[in-house]
Amino acid sequence: MLTLAIRFPAGRYHATPWDRHVNEGSVAWPPEPLRLVRALIATWHHKVKHTGRHAESTLRSLIECLSQELPQYALPPASHGHTRHYMPQWKADDTSLVFDVFAAVDRNEPLYVVWPTLALSKEQLALLDDLLAVMGYLGRAESWVDAERVTGSPEVNCAPGDQAVDLSTGEVHGEIVPLLAPRTVEDYETLRGRFLTDRRAQRTLGVTLPGNLLDALSVDTAALRKLGWSQHPAARKVSYLR
């Protein structure tokens, strides 16, 4: 088992779902598995790689392991909040209304992310600990976090599932929340082979479909948008029962 504890010192989690506009007022809660692994990758490049303490092959194996199993969550109580800002535009005295939406949480109550059967090597655990120690935010830059690996098995209240109602009794178990999770290595290789069928496809789409899962998860969102991807090609949609 692998368990991470994430606290939000500002009491807010800002993250807009992939296919939604910021002014729609939606928050990706819980933090999506895809967003979490991409945050670890970004932290590697900005804060850990230059130290020389870990090999990039260790990062690659860590990300591939985290992508093999869907995590579960022990979510703290949260409420939906927002602020409104009138942002200045190019023309004098012209403003545009922008919503800043977030999940409001207790600063001291952690969110737990649990991979129930995942076993990592000593090298992978050492790298993960170093990444978590310096990962400053998750989601948008104002979503400050303190993250660490912990022991124990918290009681989860959000896990993969698509049955919100017991059909025999009518009891409501929760609500269905669509989240983006990284593809497994095998799933990504299958998708890549389906798209890169000839040289023309390799020239046009190859930059967004690199040869391994780590590089694919590292592709910048702007590059994906430019080529018309409606969803991150290294990601899959998963239903969670919250």
C-alpha positions in Angstrom: 0.0 0.0 0.0 1.1 3.6 -0.7 -0.6 6.5 1.1 0.0 10.2 0.6 -1.2 12.9 2.9 -1.8 16.3 1.2 -2.7 19.5 3.2 -3.7 22.8 1.8 -2.2 25.6 3.9 -4.3 28.3 2.2 -7.5 26.3 2.8 -8.2 26.3 -0.9 -7.8 23.9 -3.8 -8.0 25.5 -7.3 -8.2 23.2 -10.3 -10.4 23.5 -13.4 -11.4 20.2 -15.1 -9.8 19.6 -18.5 -12.9 20.2 -20.7 -14.4 23.1 -18.7 -13.8 26.9 -18.9 -12.6 28.6 -15.8 -15.8 30.8 -15.7 -18.1 27.7 -15.6 -17.3 27.5 -11.9 -16.3 23.8 -11.9 -13.6 22.4 -9.5 -11.9 19.0 -10.2 -12.4 17.5 -6.7 -10.8 15.2 -5.7 -7.5 16.1 -7.3 -7.3 14.0 -10.5 -4.8 11.2 -10.7 -3.5 12.7 -13.9 -2.9 16.1 -12.3 -1.0 14.5 -9.4 1.4 12.6 -11.6 2.0 15.6 -13.8 2.7 17.7 -10.7 5.3 15.1 -9.7 6.9 15.3 -13.1 7.0 19.1 -13.0 8.5 19.1 -9.6 11.2 16.7 -10.9 12.2 19.1 -13.7 12.1 22.3 -11.6 13.4 21.2 -8.2 14.9 17.7 -8.1 16.6 16.8 -11.4 19.5 19.2 -11.0 20.4 17.8 -7.6 21.7 14.6 -9.2 20.4 12.4 -6.4 18.1 10.3 -8.6 18.3 8.9 -12.2 15.6 9.8 -14.6 15.0 6.1 -15.2 13.8 6.0 -11.5 11.3 8.8 -12.3 10.0 6.9 -15.3 9.5 3.7 -13.4 7.8 5.6 -10.5 5.3 7.3 -12.9 4.6 4.0 -14.7 3.9 2.3 -11.4 1.6 5.1 -10.2 -0.3 4.8 -13.5 -0.9 1.1 -13.2 -3.4 1.3 -10.3 -6.2 3.8 -9.8 -5.9 5.5 -6.4 -8.6 5.9 -3.8 -9.2 9.0 -1.6 -10.1 9.9 1.9 -11.5 13.3 1.3 -11.9 15.9 4.1 -15.1 18.0 4.2 -15.1 20.6 1.5 -17.3 23.3 0.2 -17.6 25.1 -3.2 -16.5 28.7 -3.2 -15.5 31.5 -5.5 -14.4 35.1 -5.8 -15.0 37.5 -8.7 -12.4 39.7 -10.3 -12.8 42.4 -13.0 -9.6 42.0 -14.9 -8.3 45.0 -17.0 -8.2 44.6 -20.7 -6.2 46.3 -23.5 -8.6 49.2 -23.9 -8.8 51.8 -21.2 -11.5 51.4 -18.6 -12.4 48.0 -20.2 -12.7 45.0 -17.8 -13.7 41.4 -18.0 -15.4 39.4 -15.3 -13.4 36.3 -14.2 -14.5 33.7 -11.6 -11.8 32.3 -9.3 -13.4 29.0 -8.2 -12.0 26.7 -5.5 -12.8 23.9 -3.0 -12.6 25.3 0.5 -11.0 22.9 3.0 -9.7 22.9 6.5 -6.0 23.9 6.5 -5.1 21.2 9.0 -7.2 18.3 7.8 -5.3 16.3 5.1 -6.6 14.7 2.0 -5.3 11.1 1.7 -4.5 9.4 -1.7 -4.2 5.6 -1.4 -3.0 3.0 -3.8 -4.2 -0.1 -2.0 -1.9 -2.8 -3.5 1.0 -0.7 -4.9 4.5 -1.7 -3.9 7.4 0.6 -4.8 11.2 -0.1 -4.7 13.5 1.7 -2.2 14.8 3.9 -5.0 11.3 4.9 -6.1 10.2 5.6 -2.5 13.3 7.8 -2.0 12.6 9.8 -5.1 8.9 10.1 -4.2 9.7 11.4 -0.8 12.1 14.0 -2.3 9.5 15.1 -4.8 6.7 15.5 -2.2 9.0 17.5 0.1 9.4 20.3 -2.4 6.1 20.1 -4.3 4.8 23.6 -3.6 1.4 23.4 -5.3 -1.2 21.1 -6.9 -3.6 22.3 -9.5 -3.1 26.0 -10.1 -0.2 27.9 -8.5 -2.3 29.3 -5.7 -3.2 25.8 -4.5 -0.3 25.6 -2.0 0.2 22.1 -0.6 2.3 20.3 2.0 2.6 16.7 0.9 4.2 13.6 2.4 4.1 9.8 2.4 2.5 8.3 5.4 1.8 4.8 6.9 -1.6 3.5 7.8 -4.9 2.9 6.0 -7.4 5.8 6.2 -11.0 5.1 5.6 -11.6 6.0 2.0 -14.8 7.8 0.9 -14.1 8.2 -2.8 -13.1 5.3 -5.1 -13.5 4.1 -8.7 -17.1 3.1 -9.3 -20.1 3.9 -11.4 -23.0 2.6 -9.3 -24.4 5.5 -7.2 -27.7 3.9 -6.3 -28.4 0.4 -5.0 -30.9 -0.8 -7.5 -32.5 -3.3 -5.0 -33.1 -0.8 -2.2 -32.9 2.6 -3.8 -30.2 3.7 -1.3 -27.9 6.4 -2.7 -24.2 5.7 -2.1 -22.8 8.9 -3.4 -22.4 10.8 -6.6 -20.5 9.9 -9.8 -17.5 12.2 -10.5 -15.6 11.9 -13.8 -11.8 12.2 -13.3 -8.8 11.9 -15.6 -6.2 9.3 -14.8 -3.0 8.4 -16.6 -3.2 5.5 -19.0 -1.3 2.4 -18.2 1.9 1.8 -20.2 0.2 -0.9 -22.3 -2.9 1.2 -22.9 -0.8 4.1 -24.0 1.3 2.0 -26.4 -1.9 0.6 -28.0 -3.3 4.1 -28.5 0.0 5.4 -29.9 0.0 2.5 -32.4 -3.6 3.3 -33.4 -2.8 7.0 -34.3 0.7 6.8 -35.7 -0.1 4.5 -38.6 2.1 6.2 -41.3 4.8 8.8 -41.8 2.3 11.6 -42.2 0.7 10.9 -38.9 4.1 10.6 -37.3 5.0 14.1 -38.6 1.8 15.7 -37.5 1.0 13.9 -34.2 4.3 12.5 -33.2 5.3 15.5 -31.0 2.2 14.8 -28.8 2.6 11.0 -28.8 6.3 10.4 -27.8 7.7 6.9 -27.3 7.1 6.4 -23.6 4.4 7.2 -21.0 6.6 9.6 -19.0 7.3 11.8 -22.0 3.7 11.6 -23.1 2.5 12.9 -19.7 5.1 15.7 -19.9 3.7 17.1 -23.1 2.6 20.7 -22.6 -1.2 21.4 -22.7 -0.8 24.2 -25.3 0.8 21.7 -27.7 -2.1 19.3 -27.3 -4.7 22.1 -27.8 -2.8 23.3 -30.9 -3.2 19.9 -32.6 -6.8 19.6 -31.6 -6.7 17.0 -28.9 -10.0 17.1 -27.0 -8.5 15.0 -24.2 -4.9 14.4 -23.1 -3.8 11.3 -25.1 -1.9 9.9 -22.2 -5.1 10.1 -20.0 -8.3 8.1 -19.6 -11.6 9.1 -18.2 -12.6 7.2 -15.0 -15.8 7.3 -13.0 -15.3 7.8 -9.2 -18.0 7.4 -6.6 -17.7 10.3 -4.2 
